[in-house]
């Protein structure tokens, strides 16, 4: 009988550098941030959501470019298993994009936020209770450690913001990942600077951030960025 990776020791998961240990650490940090998000409003809520975004989108992109292709190679039903999680990732992208467009007093905001939290928690459970135990049965600990290294490298150069129209699968996600990561991380730095800069400089920083967002939108629309997606997640 398979066991959730949430209930296993580090040794059982393949050691500290195993992809499962790295994944579980991110899931635990996400759980902490979701508890911190609960009850927040206004600027405080935006700041916690931004931290969730940076964690979730880089984590998911690394899964989609490194981990899901491995699952599809070694499991007969890997395509169907990863497609379900791809759909959850797509919904997260769409929900976060919508939340970014809604004002703090918009009556739709609370419902969209609650749904985002629900999908994120469902995604964690699907991965830890279903997907990862199946992969664990198919790979030995050295292979899990190699995947862990590849996943960590991908995570460090992954986008940090929602991109709903980009393919959830190779080659589209791999081809768009580096330019989007550069744009997202530059925008993160600019936004952080705006928060700490004198008020008179804020309009200029906000204009730069909007410009970077526009360029990222162009990258999303490049046909190569959308190649490889399946019907349930293609936009």
Number of C-alpha atoms within 10 A of each C-alpha: 3 11 14 16 23 16 11 11 12 14 11 14 23 21 17 14 19 23 26 27 24 18 21 16 12 16 23 13 12 20 17 12 16 16 11 13 19 13 8 14 14 10 10 11 15 16 14 17 21 15 13 20 20 18 20 22 21 23 23 21 24 24 23 24 23 22 20 22 16 16 21 17 11 13 15 10 11 18 14 12 19 21 20 14 20 24 18 19 24 21 18 25 21 17 19 21 15 15 19 14 10 14 11 16 10 10 10 13 18 14 9 16 17 11 15 20 17 12 16 20 15 14 20 21 16 17 21 21 17 16 20 22 18 20 20 19 10 13 14 12 17 13 14 22 21 14 19 23 15 16 23 21 13 22 22 13 18 28 29 28 26 24 21 21 20 30 28 29 26 20 16 21 25 21 16 22 23 15 16 26 20 17 22 22 17 15 22 17 11 19 17 12 15 19 13 10 12 9 9 9 13 17 11 12 19 17 12 16 20 13 14 19 17 13 13 20 16 10 21 23 12 14 11 18 23 24 18 16 21 15 9 11 20 17 12
